[in-house]
Amino acid sequence: MKAIILFFCILFSGFSLYAQPGSYISVKQHTEVLENGKKISNDVDLFFDNNKHTITKYYHASTEFVMVSNALGEIKTYYPATNEVGYKQMSELSSKRNLIYYFANNLTDHLGLAEEGFNLVSNTYENQFYVTLWKAPSILKGIETVKMVFDNGLPVYSEYQANKKKILKKIYYTNYKDFSQFRLPLKIIEISYLPTGDSIINRTLFSNVKVSSLADNKYFNFKIPDNAKPFGANKSK
């Protein structure tokens, strides 16, 4: 009898542990932008709290700063060197519109297109690839449709079209890695085509991805000092 009780204790203990997924995700993000023959790079430490739906980014720049965003698109940018803080709100910068949010929550069937008002108009198979076509909302000028291509259930390609003959942007999602709860592309290449015939290439690389059930980094609970001054206040003096 004791052996049976012990068995069920271990069994339900295992279920309990499994039911506590890692809600705290940290990742190093390296971005390179190539435009007009010039390359601009930046490095960011990103911390996503999937419980509060907040994203905190620490930017490694000549002037270091920390940016905190929430689901409402409220943005706080803190500059440690001057103890200044800036505020703004943009729905486009909501934490729920960040790719990390979509992949961490396995919302990869449209990567936010539905929230932006796009409507699914077709879904077909092209060889082993599953292809969906989304029609842009009327208020969104310049874009007619977005084509998404999936391989084994994961998005590998997106194409923004002004019409059938004019492509505005191509996005490639590659180097997927499994993190038990979700899979994340460690390389994303975005090519934007300009009216001039030139293009802008944006390459994003993710590394050192960590998933934890504990907020084991100070940036998960980052708090802007109460005595921080509004950004630009020092210059006005």
CYANA upper distance limits for C-alpha pairs under 8 A (distance plus 0.5 A):
  1 MET  CA      5 ILE  CA      6.85
  2 LYS  CA      6 LEU  CA      6.57
  3 ALA  CA      7 PHE  CA      6.63
  4 ILE  CA      8 PHE  CA      6.88
  5 ILE  CA      9 CYS  CA      6.67
  6 LEU  CA     10 ILE  CA      6.74
  7 PHE  CA     11 LEU  CA      6.60
  8 PHE  CA     12 PHE  CA      6.50
  9 CYS  CA     13 SER  CA      6.41
 10 ILE  CA     14 GLY  CA      6.68
 11 LEU  CA     15 PHE  CA      7.05
 12 PHE  CA     16 SER  CA      6.59
 13 SER  CA     17 LEU  CA      6.78
 14 GLY  CA     18 TYR  CA      6.66
 15 PHE  CA     19 ALA  CA      6.59
 16 SER  CA     20 GLN  CA      7.33
 20 GLN  CA    213 SER  CA      7.53
 21 PRO  CA    181 GLN  CA      7.84
 21 PRO  CA    212 SER  CA      8.31
 21 PRO  CA    213 SER  CA      6.77
 22 GLY  CA    211 VAL  CA      5.95
 22 GLY  CA    212 SER  CA      4.88
 22 GLY  CA    213 SER  CA      4.46
 22 GLY  CA    214 LEU  CA      7.88
 23 SER  CA     49 ASP  CA      6.53
 23 SER  CA     50 ASN  CA      5.46
 23 SER  CA     51 ASN  CA      6.73
 23 SER  CA    211 VAL  CA      7.62
 23 SER  CA    212 SER  CA      6.82
 23 SER  CA    213 SER  CA      6.00
 23 SER  CA    214 LEU  CA      8.14
 24 TYR  CA     47 PHE  CA      7.79
 24 TYR  CA     48 PHE  CA      6.37
 24 TYR  CA     49 ASP  CA      5.43
 24 TYR  CA     50 ASN  CA      6.74
 24 TYR  CA    211 VAL  CA      6.25
 24 TYR  CA    212 SER  CA      5.67
 24 TYR  CA    213 SER  CA      6.57
 24 TYR  CA    214 LEU  CA      7.07
 24 TYR  CA    215 ALA  CA      6.60
 24 TYR  CA    220 PHE  CA      8.15
 25 ILE  CA     47 PHE  CA      6.34
 25 ILE  CA     48 PHE  CA      5.60
 25 ILE  CA     49 ASP  CA      7.15
 25 ILE  CA     50 ASN  CA      8.26
 25 ILE  CA    209 VAL  CA      7.67
 25 ILE  CA    210 LYS  CA      6.13
 25 ILE  CA    211 VAL  CA      5.12
 25 ILE  CA    212 SER  CA      6.97
 26 SER  CA     45 ASP  CA      7.83
 26 SER  CA     46 LEU  CA      6.09
 26 SER  CA     47 PHE  CA      4.96
 26 SER  CA     48 PHE  CA      6.74
 26 SER  CA    208 ASN  CA      8.35
 26 SER  CA    209 VAL  CA      6.25
 26 SER  CA    210 LYS  CA      5.73
 26 SER  CA    211 VAL  CA      7.19
 27 VAL  CA     45 ASP  CA      6.57
 27 VAL  CA     46 LEU  CA      5.79
 27 VAL  CA     47 PHE  CA      7.17
 27 VAL  CA    206 PHE  CA      6.99
 27 VAL  CA    207 SER  CA      6.57
 27 VAL  CA    208 ASN  CA      6.14
 27 VAL  CA    209 VAL  CA      4.90
 27 VAL  CA    210 LYS  CA      6.92
 28 LYS  CA     43 ASP  CA      7.86
 28 LYS  CA     44 VAL  CA      6.47
 28 LYS  CA     45 ASP  CA      5.23
 28 LYS  CA     46 LEU  CA      6.66
 28 LYS  CA    206 PHE  CA      6.16
 28 LYS  CA    207 SER  CA      5.70
 28 LYS  CA    208 ASN  CA      6.41
 28 LYS  CA    209 VAL  CA      7.40
 29 GLN  CA     43 ASP  CA      6.28
 29 GLN  CA     44 VAL  CA      5.60
 29 GLN  CA     45 ASP  CA      6.71
 29 GLN  CA     46 LEU  CA      7.50
 29 GLN  CA    204 THR  CA      7.34
 29 GLN  CA    205 LEU  CA      6.25
 29 GLN  CA    206 PHE  CA      5.26
 29 GLN  CA    207 SER  CA      7.12
 30 HIS  CA     41 SER  CA      7.78
 30 HIS  CA     42 ASN  CA      6.47
 30 HIS  CA     43 ASP  CA      5.14
 30 HIS  CA     44 VAL  CA      6.97
 30 HIS  CA    204 THR  CA      6.22
 30 HIS  CA    205 LEU  CA      5.63
 30 HIS  CA    206 PHE  CA      7.02
 31 THR  CA     41 SER  CA      6.05
 31 THR  CA     42 ASN  CA      5.94
 31 THR  CA     43 ASP  CA      6.96
 31 THR  CA    202 ASN  CA      7.57
 31 THR  CA    203 ARG  CA      6.15
 31 THR  CA    204 THR  CA      4.94
 31 THR  CA    205 LEU  CA      6.87
 32 GLU  CA     39 LYS  CA      7.07
 32 GLU  CA     40 ILE  CA      6.15
 32 GLU  CA     41 SER  CA      4.91
 32 GLU  CA     42 ASN  CA      7.24
 32 GLU  CA    202 ASN  CA      6.24
 32 GLU  CA    203 ARG  CA      5.66
 32 GLU  CA    204 THR  CA      7.01
 33 VAL  CA     39 LYS  CA      5.99
 33 VAL  CA     40 ILE  CA      5.65
 33 VAL  CA     41 SER  CA      6.88
 33 VAL  CA    200 ILE  CA      7.56
 33 VAL  CA    201 ILE  CA      6.21
 33 VAL  CA    202 ASN  CA      5.00
 33 VAL  CA    203 ARG  CA      6.95
 34 LEU  CA     38 LYS  CA      6.08
 34 LEU  CA     39 LYS  CA      4.96
 34 LEU  CA     40 ILE  CA      7.07
 34 LEU  CA    200 ILE  CA      6.34
 34 LEU  CA    201 ILE  CA      5.60
 34 LEU  CA    202 ASN  CA      6.94
 35 GLU  CA     39 LYS  CA      7.01
 35 GLU  CA    199 SER  CA      7.46
 35 GLU  CA    200 ILE  CA      5.52
 35 GLU  CA    201 ILE  CA      7.27
 36 ASN  CA    198 ASP  CA      8.37
 36 ASN  CA    200 ILE  CA      8.39
 42 ASN  CA     59 TYR  CA      8.17
 42 ASN  CA     60 HIS  CA      7.49
 42 ASN  CA     61 ALA  CA      7.61
 43 ASP  CA     59 TYR  CA      6.74
 43 ASP  CA     60 HIS  CA      6.03
 43 ASP  CA     61 ALA  CA      8.14
 44 VAL  CA     57 LYS  CA      6.75
 44 VAL  CA     58 TYR  CA      6.03
 44 VAL  CA     59 TYR  CA      5.16
 44 VAL  CA     60 HIS  CA      6.53
 45 ASP  CA     57 LYS  CA      6.11
 45 ASP  CA     58 TYR  CA      5.55
 45 ASP  CA     59 TYR  CA      7.14
 46 LEU  CA     55 ILE  CA      7.47
 46 LEU  CA     56 THR  CA      6.38
 46 LEU  CA     57 LYS  CA      5.06
 46 LEU  CA     58 TYR  CA      7.03
 47 PHE  CA     55 ILE  CA      6.13
 47 PHE  CA     56 THR  CA      5.59
 47 PHE  CA     57 LYS  CA      6.81
 47 PHE  CA    219 TYR  CA      7.17
 47 PHE  CA    220 PHE  CA      6.66
 48 PHE  CA     53 HIS  CA      7.58
 48 PHE  CA     54 THR  CA      6.44
 48 PHE  CA     55 ILE  CA      5.08
 48 PHE  CA     56 THR  CA      7.04
 48 PHE  CA    100 ILE  CA      8.24
 48 PHE  CA    101 TYR  CA      8.41
 48 PHE  CA    220 PHE  CA      7.75
 49 ASP  CA     53 HIS  CA      5.97
 49 ASP  CA     54 THR  CA      5.84
 49 ASP  CA     55 ILE  CA      6.94
 49 ASP  CA    220 PHE  CA      7.05
 50 ASN  CA     54 THR  CA      7.51
 50 ASN  CA    101 TYR  CA      8.18
 52 LYS  CA     70 ASN  CA      8.38
 53 HIS  CA     70 ASN  CA      6.54
 53 HIS  CA     71 ALA  CA      6.44
 53 HIS  CA     95 SER  CA      6.83
 53 HIS  CA     96 LYS  CA      7.60
 54 THR  CA     68 VAL  CA      7.55
 54 THR  CA     69 SER  CA      6.19
 54 THR  CA     70 ASN  CA      5.00
 54 THR  CA     71 ALA  CA      7.20
 54 THR  CA     95 SER  CA      6.49
 55 ILE  CA     68 VAL  CA      6.25
 55 ILE  CA     69 SER  CA      5.85
 55 ILE  CA     70 ASN  CA      7.01
 55 ILE  CA     95 SER  CA      6.50
 56 THR  CA     66 VAL  CA      7.50
 56 THR  CA     67 MET  CA      6.19
 56 THR  CA     68 VAL  CA      4.94
 56 THR  CA     69 SER  CA      7.05
 56 THR  CA    219 TYR  CA      7.06
 56 THR  CA    220 PHE  CA      7.55
 56 THR  CA    222 PHE  CA      8.23
 57 LYS  CA     66 VAL  CA      6.08
 57 LYS  CA     67 MET  CA      5.62
 57 LYS  CA     68 VAL  CA      6.93
 58 TYR  CA     64 GLU  CA      8.08
 58 TYR  CA     65 PHE  CA      6.65
 58 TYR  CA     66 VAL  CA      5.08
 58 TYR  CA     67 MET  CA      7.11
 59 TYR  CA     64 GLU  CA      6.23
 59 TYR  CA     65 PHE  CA      6.04
 59 TYR  CA     66 VAL  CA      6.68
 59 TYR  CA     67 MET  CA      8.47
 60 HIS  CA     64 GLU  CA      6.07
 60 HIS  CA     65 PHE  CA      8.07
 61 ALA  CA     65 PHE  CA      8.16
 63 THR  CA     79 TYR  CA      8.23
 63 THR  CA     81 ALA  CA      8.31
 64 GLU  CA     79 TYR  CA      7.08
 64 GLU  CA     80 PRO  CA      7.72
 64 GLU  CA     81 ALA  CA      8.14
 65 PHE  CA     77 THR  CA      7.33
 65 PHE  CA     78 TYR  CA      6.07
 65 PHE  CA     79 TYR  CA      5.13
 65 PHE  CA     80 PRO  CA      6.96
 66 VAL  CA     77 THR  CA      6.15
 66 VAL  CA     78 TYR  CA      5.62
 66 VAL  CA     79 TYR  CA      7.13
 67 MET  CA     75 ILE  CA      7.37
 67 MET  CA     76 LYS  CA      6.17
 67 MET  CA     77 THR  CA      4.88
 67 MET  CA     78 TYR  CA      6.86
 68 VAL  CA     75 ILE  CA      6.21
 68 VAL  CA     76 LYS  CA      5.70
 68 VAL  CA     77 THR  CA      6.96
 69 SER  CA     73 GLY  CA      6.63
 69 SER  CA     74 GLU  CA      6.09
 69 SER  CA     75 ILE  CA      5.14
 69 SER  CA     76 LYS  CA      7.10
 69 SER  CA     93 LEU  CA      7.85
 69 SER  CA     94 SER  CA      6.97
 69 SER  CA     95 SER  CA      6.40
 70 ASN  CA     74 GLU  CA      6.24
 70 ASN  CA     75 ILE  CA      7.60
 70 ASN  CA     94 SER  CA      6.35
 70 ASN  CA     95 SER  CA      5.66
 70 ASN  CA     96 LYS  CA      8.33
 71 ALA  CA     94 SER  CA      5.39
 71 ALA  CA     95 SER  CA      5.42
 71 ALA  CA     96 LYS  CA      6.01
 72 LEU  CA     89 GLN  CA      8.26
 72 LEU  CA     91 SER  CA      6.93
 72 LEU  CA     94 SER  CA      6.13
 72 LEU  CA     95 SER  CA      8.19
 73 GLY  CA     89 GLN  CA      5.82
 73 GLY  CA     90 MET  CA      5.50
 73 GLY  CA     91 SER  CA      5.09
 73 GLY  CA     92 GLU  CA      7.31
 73 GLY  CA     93 LEU  CA      5.70
 73 GLY  CA     94 SER  CA      4.23
 73 GLY  CA     95 SER  CA      7.20
 74 GLU  CA     87 TYR  CA      8.01
 74 GLU  CA     88 LYS  CA      6.58
 74 GLU  CA     89 GLN  CA      4.87
 74 GLU  CA     90 MET  CA      7.09
 74 GLU  CA     91 SER  CA      8.32
 74 GLU  CA     93 LEU  CA      8.40
 74 GLU  CA     94 SER  CA      7.61
 75 ILE  CA     87 TYR  CA      6.26
 75 ILE  CA     88 LYS  CA      5.78
 75 ILE  CA     89 GLN  CA      6.21
 75 ILE  CA     90 MET  CA      8.11
 75 ILE  CA     93 LEU  CA      8.30
 76 LYS  CA     85 VAL  CA      7.20
 76 LYS  CA     86 GLY  CA      6.19
 76 LYS  CA     87 TYR  CA      5.36
 76 LYS  CA     88 LYS  CA      7.33
 77 THR  CA     85 VAL  CA      5.92
 77 THR  CA     86 GLY  CA      5.55
 77 THR  CA     87 TYR  CA      7.09
 78 TYR  CA     83 ASN  CA      7.58
 78 TYR  CA     84 GLU  CA      6.33
 78 TYR  CA     85 VAL  CA      4.90
 78 TYR  CA     86 GLY  CA      7.06
 78 TYR  CA    224 ILE  CA      7.37
 79 TYR  CA     83 ASN  CA      6.07
 79 TYR  CA     84 GLU  CA      5.75
 79 TYR  CA     85 VAL  CA      6.75
 80 PRO  CA     84 GLU  CA      7.47
 83 ASN  CA    225 PRO  CA      8.37
 83 ASN  CA    227 ASN  CA      8.38
 83 ASN  CA    228 ALA  CA      5.56
 83 ASN  CA    229 LYS  CA      6.85
 84 GLU  CA    228 ALA  CA      5.64
 84 GLU  CA    229 LYS  CA      5.15
 84 GLU  CA    230 PRO  CA      6.00
 84 GLU  CA    231 PHE  CA      5.41
 84 GLU  CA    232 GLY  CA      8.09
 84 GLU  CA    233 ALA  CA      8.46
 85 VAL  CA    224 ILE  CA      8.42
 85 VAL  CA    228 ALA  CA      6.66
 85 VAL  CA    229 LYS  CA      6.57
 85 VAL  CA    230 PRO  CA      5.65
 85 VAL  CA    231 PHE  CA      5.51
 86 GLY  CA    230 PRO  CA      6.48
 86 GLY  CA    231 PHE  CA      5.56
 89 GLN  CA     93 LEU  CA      8.43
 90 MET  CA     94 SER  CA      7.48
 92 GLU  CA     97 ARG  CA      7.29
 93 LEU  CA     97 ARG  CA      7.05
 93 LEU  CA     98 ASN  CA      7.97
 94 SER  CA     98 ASN  CA      7.57
 95 SER  CA    101 TYR  CA      7.37
 96 LYS  CA    101 TYR  CA      6.20
 96 LYS  CA    102 TYR  CA      7.85
 97 ARG  CA    101 TYR  CA      7.42
 97 ARG  CA    102 TYR  CA      7.97
 97 ARG  CA    112 GLY  CA      6.88
 98 ASN  CA    102 TYR  CA      7.33
 99 LEU  CA    103 PHE  CA      6.68
 99 LEU  CA    111 LEU  CA      7.62
100 ILE  CA    104 ALA  CA      6.30
101 TYR  CA    105 ASN  CA      6.62
102 TYR  CA    106 ASN  CA      6.44
102 TYR  CA    107 LEU  CA      5.20
102 TYR  CA    108 THR  CA      6.53
102 TYR  CA    111 LEU  CA      6.54
102 TYR  CA    112 GLY  CA      7.95
103 PHE  CA    107 LEU  CA      6.48
103 PHE  CA    108 THR  CA      6.59
103 PHE  CA    182 PHE  CA      7.01
103 PHE  CA    183 ARG  CA      7.22
103 PHE  CA    184 LEU  CA      6.67
104 ALA  CA    181 GLN  CA      7.90
104 ALA  CA    182 PHE  CA      6.13
104 ALA  CA    183 ARG  CA      8.07
104 ALA  CA    184 LEU  CA      8.26
105 ASN  CA    182 PHE  CA      7.67
106 ASN  CA    182 PHE  CA      6.70
106 ASN  CA    183 ARG  CA      8.44
107 LEU  CA    111 LEU  CA      6.88
108 THR  CA    154 LEU  CA      7.39
108 THR  CA    155 PRO  CA      7.27
109 ASP  CA    154 LEU  CA      8.37
109 ASP  CA    155 PRO  CA      7.93
110 HIS  CA    114 ALA  CA      7.09
110 HIS  CA    148 MET  CA      8.26
112 GLY  CA    116 GLU  CA      6.96
113 LEU  CA    117 GLY  CA      7.08
113 LEU  CA    118 PHE  CA      5.88
113 LEU  CA    119 ASN  CA      8.49
113 LEU  CA    134 TRP  CA      8.31
114 ALA  CA    118 PHE  CA      5.55
114 ALA  CA    119 ASN  CA      7.02
116 GLU  CA    137 PRO  CA      8.46
117 GLY  CA    136 ALA  CA      7.36
117 GLY  CA    137 PRO  CA      5.99
118 PHE  CA    134 TRP  CA      6.29
118 PHE  CA    135 LYS  CA      5.87
118 PHE  CA    136 ALA  CA      5.20
118 PHE  CA    137 PRO  CA      6.05
119 ASN  CA    134 TRP  CA      5.76
119 ASN  CA    135 LYS  CA      5.67
119 ASN  CA    136 ALA  CA      7.28
119 ASN  CA    137 PRO  CA      8.05
120 LEU  CA    132 THR  CA      7.68
120 LEU  CA    133 LEU  CA      6.48
120 LEU  CA    134 TRP  CA      4.97
120 LEU  CA    135 LYS  CA      6.89
121 VAL  CA    132 THR  CA      8.25
121 VAL  CA    133 LEU  CA      6.28
121 VAL  CA    134 TRP  CA      6.17
121 VAL  CA    135 LYS  CA      6.97
122 SER  CA    132 THR  CA      6.21
122 SER  CA    133 LEU  CA      5.76
122 SER  CA    134 TRP  CA      7.85
123 ASN  CA    130 TYR  CA      7.77
123 ASN  CA    131 VAL  CA      6.06
123 ASN  CA    132 THR  CA      4.81
123 ASN  CA    133 LEU  CA      6.90
124 THR  CA    130 TYR  CA      6.49
124 THR  CA    131 VAL  CA      5.77
124 THR  CA    132 THR  CA      7.02
125 TYR  CA    129 PHE  CA      6.11
125 TYR  CA    130 TYR  CA      5.08
125 TYR  CA    131 VAL  CA      6.30
126 GLU  CA    130 TYR  CA      6.87
126 GLU  CA    131 VAL  CA      7.39
128 GLN  CA    151 ASP  CA      7.52
129 PHE  CA    149 VAL  CA      6.87
129 PHE  CA    150 PHE  CA      6.06
129 PHE  CA    151 ASP  CA      5.77
129 PHE  CA    152 ASN  CA      8.27
130 TYR  CA    149 VAL  CA      6.29
130 TYR  CA    150 PHE  CA      5.51
130 TYR  CA    151 ASP  CA      7.10
130 TYR  CA    153 GLY  CA      8.34
131 VAL  CA    147 LYS  CA      7.58
131 VAL  CA    148 MET  CA      6.17
131 VAL  CA    149 VAL  CA      5.09
131 VAL  CA    150 PHE  CA      6.79
132 THR  CA    147 LYS  CA      6.34
132 THR  CA    148 MET  CA      5.75
132 THR  CA    149 VAL  CA      7.12
133 LEU  CA    145 THR  CA      7.25
133 LEU  CA    146 VAL  CA      6.31
133 LEU  CA    147 LYS  CA      5.11
133 LEU  CA    148 MET  CA      6.92
134 TRP  CA    145 THR  CA      5.87
134 TRP  CA    146 VAL  CA      5.55
134 TRP  CA    147 LYS  CA      6.83
135 LYS  CA    144 GLU  CA      6.61
135 LYS  CA    145 THR  CA      5.01
135 LYS  CA    146 VAL  CA      7.10
136 ALA  CA    140 LEU  CA      6.99
136 ALA  CA    143 ILE  CA      6.82
136 ALA  CA    144 GLU  CA      5.89
136 ALA  CA    145 THR  CA      5.93
136 ALA  CA    146 VAL  CA      7.87
142 GLY  CA    162 ALA  CA      6.20
143 ILE  CA    160 TYR  CA      7.33
143 ILE  CA    161 GLN  CA      6.34
143 ILE  CA    162 ALA  CA      5.07
143 ILE  CA    163 ASN  CA      8.09
143 ILE  CA    168 LEU  CA      8.40
144 GLU  CA    160 TYR  CA      8.33
144 GLU  CA    161 GLN  CA      6.31
144 GLU  CA    162 ALA  CA      5.48
144 GLU  CA    163 ASN  CA      6.38
145 THR  CA    160 TYR  CA      6.67
145 THR  CA    161 GLN  CA      5.84
145 THR  CA    162 ALA  CA      7.45
145 THR  CA    163 ASN  CA      7.85
146 VAL  CA    158 SER  CA      7.36
146 VAL  CA    159 GLU  CA      5.99
146 VAL  CA    160 TYR  CA      5.05
146 VAL  CA    161 GLN  CA      6.54
147 LYS  CA    158 SER  CA      6.04
147 LYS  CA    159 GLU  CA      5.48
147 LYS  CA    160 TYR  CA      7.07
147 LYS  CA    161 GLN  CA      8.40
148 MET  CA    155 PRO  CA      7.39
148 MET  CA    156 VAL  CA      8.33
148 MET  CA    157 TYR  CA      6.30
148 MET  CA    158 SER  CA      5.00
148 MET  CA    159 GLU  CA      7.03
149 VAL  CA    155 PRO  CA      6.28
149 VAL  CA    156 VAL  CA      6.36
149 VAL  CA    157 TYR  CA      5.58
149 VAL  CA    158 SER  CA      6.87
150 PHE  CA    154 LEU  CA      5.56
150 PHE  CA    155 PRO  CA      4.81
150 PHE  CA    156 VAL  CA      6.02
150 PHE  CA    157 TYR  CA      7.60
151 ASP  CA    155 PRO  CA      6.98
151 ASP  CA    156 VAL  CA      7.00
155 PRO  CA    173 TYR  CA      7.19
156 VAL  CA    172 TYR  CA      6.18
156 VAL  CA    173 TYR  CA      5.09
156 VAL  CA    174 THR  CA      6.90
157 TYR  CA    170 LYS  CA      7.76
157 TYR  CA    171 ILE  CA      6.02
157 TYR  CA    172 TYR  CA      5.15
157 TYR  CA    173 TYR  CA      6.55
158 SER  CA    170 LYS  CA      6.24
158 SER  CA    171 ILE  CA      5.51
158 SER  CA    172 TYR  CA      7.21
159 GLU  CA    167 ILE  CA      7.55
159 GLU  CA    168 LEU  CA      8.09
159 GLU  CA    169 LYS  CA      6.25
159 GLU  CA    170 LYS  CA      5.13
159 GLU  CA    171 ILE  CA      6.98
160 TYR  CA    167 ILE  CA      6.51
160 TYR  CA    168 LEU  CA      5.87
160 TYR  CA    169 LYS  CA      5.50
160 TYR  CA    170 LYS  CA      6.97
161 GLN  CA    165 LYS  CA      8.39
161 GLN  CA    166 LYS  CA      6.41
161 GLN  CA    167 ILE  CA      4.97
161 GLN  CA    168 LEU  CA      5.91
161 GLN  CA    169 LYS  CA      7.68
162 ALA  CA    166 LYS  CA      5.98
162 ALA  CA    167 ILE  CA      6.58
162 ALA  CA    168 LEU  CA      6.79
163 ASN  CA    167 ILE  CA      7.68
167 ILE  CA    193 TYR  CA      7.81
168 LEU  CA    192 SER  CA      6.49
168 LEU  CA    193 TYR  CA      5.76
168 LEU  CA    194 LEU  CA      7.99
169 LYS  CA    190 GLU  CA      7.59
169 LYS  CA    191 ILE  CA      6.03
169 LYS  CA    192 SER  CA      4.91
169 LYS  CA    193 TYR  CA      6.47
170 LYS  CA    190 GLU  CA      6.23
170 LYS  CA    191 ILE  CA      5.68
170 LYS  CA    192 SER  CA      7.14
171 ILE  CA    188 ILE  CA      7.48
171 ILE  CA    189 ILE  CA      6.13
171 ILE  CA    190 GLU  CA      4.85
171 ILE  CA    191 ILE  CA      6.88
172 TYR  CA    188 ILE  CA      6.09
172 TYR  CA    189 ILE  CA      5.64
172 TYR  CA    190 GLU  CA      6.96
173 TYR  CA    185 PRO  CA      6.23
173 TYR  CA    186 LEU  CA      8.42
173 TYR  CA    187 LYS  CA      6.68
173 TYR  CA    188 ILE  CA      5.27
173 TYR  CA    189 ILE  CA      7.31
174 THR  CA    185 PRO  CA      5.76
174 THR  CA    186 LEU  CA      7.05
174 THR  CA    187 LYS  CA      5.78
174 THR  CA    188 ILE  CA      6.78
175 ASN  CA    185 PRO  CA      5.76
175 ASN  CA    186 LEU  CA      5.75
175 ASN  CA    187 LYS  CA      6.33
176 TYR  CA    183 ARG  CA      6.80
176 TYR  CA    184 LEU  CA      5.78
176 TYR  CA    185 PRO  CA      4.53
176 TYR  CA    186 LEU  CA      6.37
176 TYR  CA    187 LYS  CA      8.39
177 LYS  CA    183 ARG  CA      5.97
177 LYS  CA    184 LEU  CA      6.02
177 LYS  CA    185 PRO  CA      6.87
177 LYS  CA    186 LEU  CA      7.50
178 ASP  CA    182 PHE  CA      6.73
178 ASP  CA    183 ARG  CA      4.96
178 ASP  CA    184 LEU  CA      7.24
179 PHE  CA    183 ARG  CA      6.21
179 PHE  CA    184 LEU  CA      8.09
179 PHE  CA    211 VAL  CA      8.18
185 PRO  CA    206 PHE  CA      8.33
186 LEU  CA    204 THR  CA      8.43
186 LEU  CA    205 LEU  CA      6.06
186 LEU  CA    206 PHE  CA      5.25
186 LEU  CA    207 SER  CA      7.31
187 LYS  CA    203 ARG  CA      7.76
187 LYS  CA    204 THR  CA      6.24
187 LYS  CA    205 LEU  CA      5.20
187 LYS  CA    206 PHE  CA      6.98
188 ILE  CA    203 ARG  CA      6.33
188 ILE  CA    204 THR  CA      5.65
188 ILE  CA    205 LEU  CA      7.13
189 ILE  CA    201 ILE  CA      7.66
189 ILE  CA    202 ASN  CA      6.29
189 ILE  CA    203 ARG  CA      5.02
189 ILE  CA    204 THR  CA      6.91
190 GLU  CA    201 ILE  CA      6.27
190 GLU  CA    202 ASN  CA      5.51
190 GLU  CA    203 ARG  CA      6.84
191 ILE  CA    199 SER  CA      7.11
191 ILE  CA    200 ILE  CA      6.25
191 ILE  CA    201 ILE  CA      5.13
191 ILE  CA    202 ASN  CA      6.89
192 SER  CA    199 SER  CA      5.92
192 SER  CA    200 ILE  CA      5.63
192 SER  CA    201 ILE  CA      7.00
193 TYR  CA    197 GLY  CA      7.20
193 TYR  CA    198 ASP  CA      6.70
193 TYR  CA    199 SER  CA      4.93
193 TYR  CA    200 ILE  CA      7.12
194 LEU  CA    198 ASP  CA      5.86
194 LEU  CA    199 SER  CA      5.96
194 LEU  CA    200 ILE  CA      8.14
212 SER  CA    216 ASP  CA      8.23
215 ALA  CA    220 PHE  CA      6.33
215 ALA  CA    221 ASN  CA      8.03
216 ASP  CA    220 PHE  CA      8.07
217 ASN  CA    221 ASN  CA      8.24
218 LYS  CA    222 PHE  CA      6.46
224 ILE  CA    228 ALA  CA      7.57
229 LYS  CA    233 ALA  CA      7.06
232 GLY  CA    236 SER  CA      7.11
233 ALA  CA    237 LYS  CA      7.45
